[in-house]
Amino acid sequence: MDLQSSQVSQMPSFFGSNNANSQEPITAEIQATAAKIKAWLIPYIAELLEMETDEVNVTIPFECYGLDSSEAVGLTGDLEEWLGAEIDPNLLYNYPTIEALANHVASEVQV
């Protein structure tokens, strides 16, 4: 195995897994991190879609809000910048709600 392959294999698998249906263990620390991510996502979605924050339901799929692919890429780019971690834009398809996305991301990074 060359050095680059070794480095890649040691990197955490942050995003892009197709585990939307798997049960990731939710600890108090992950719940707190997920709450911070939701607190960031809710006003982001509200502003993007010109809604009030109390109109954003964390269990409704992004597609129901009419989020198009360019908005999804923008969202993941901005979330990536805020978190300081790389995020696969396809993650919104694997974890299609604010709740699912926040829980998954929280299990992978610390905010």
N, C-alpha and C positions, 0 to 999 in steps of 0.2 A: 504494500500500500504506500503510495507516495505521500509526501508531506501535506499537499493540498487536500487529498482525499481524507487523510487522517484528521485534519483540522475541521473539515466539513462534517465528518462523522461525529466529532466531539461537540459540535454546535448544538444548542438546544433546538428542538423542533418546535419553534414558536407557533407557526400557523400553517394553514393549508391542509391539515389532516381532514379526513372525511369521517370525523367521529361525532357528528351532530347527535346521533342517537345513543352514544355511549354515556355512561354515568361517570363523570369525573368526580373524584372526592371533593366535597365542598367543606372547607375548614372555615373557621371564623376569620382567619386572615384573608382567605380568598373571597369570602362574602364582603369584607370591608373594601377590598380592592375592586370587586365587581360594583359595589355601590358608588365608588368614585368614578368608575368608567361610565356607569349609567348617568351619573350626575353631569358628566361631560357630554354624553351622547344626546340626552334629552333636549337640552337647549340648542344643540347643534342641529338636530333634525327639525326642531320647531322653527328655527331661523331659516334653514334651507327651504322649508316647505311653507313658510309664512303662516305658521300656526302658533297658537299659545302653547306654552310648555305643558299645561294641564290637559291638553288635547292629545298629547303623545302617549300612546299605550305601549309599554315595553314588551307586551306579548303579541303584538300584531306584526306580521311579517313586513319587512322593508318594502316588498313589492306592492303591498296594499296601500302604502303611502305614495306610490307612484314614483319611487326613486328610480331614476334611469341609470344606465351603466356609467355614464360620465360622472354623475353625482356620487355613485358608489365608489368610484376610483378616487374622487376628491375627498370623500369621507374617510376612506382608509388611509389616504396620504396624510390628512390632517391628524387623524388618530395616531398614526405612526409617528408623526412629529411630536405630538403631545406626550406619547409614551416613551419615545426614544428607542423603539423596537420596530423591526421590520414586520410588516403585515401584508399578507397576500390579499389582493383585492377580491379574490374569489371567496374569501372567508365569509363575506356577507351571504353567499349562497349556501355555504355549509352550515352557518349559524344565522338563520334568517330573521331573527328578532333582536331587539336591543338586549333583552334578557339573556338569550342564548349567547350572543356575541360577547357581552360583558362577562358572563360567567366563564366562557372559554378563555378569553384573553386574560382574565384575572388569574386563571389557573396556570398561565404561562409566564406572566410578568408581575413585577411589583411596582405599584404606583406610589 
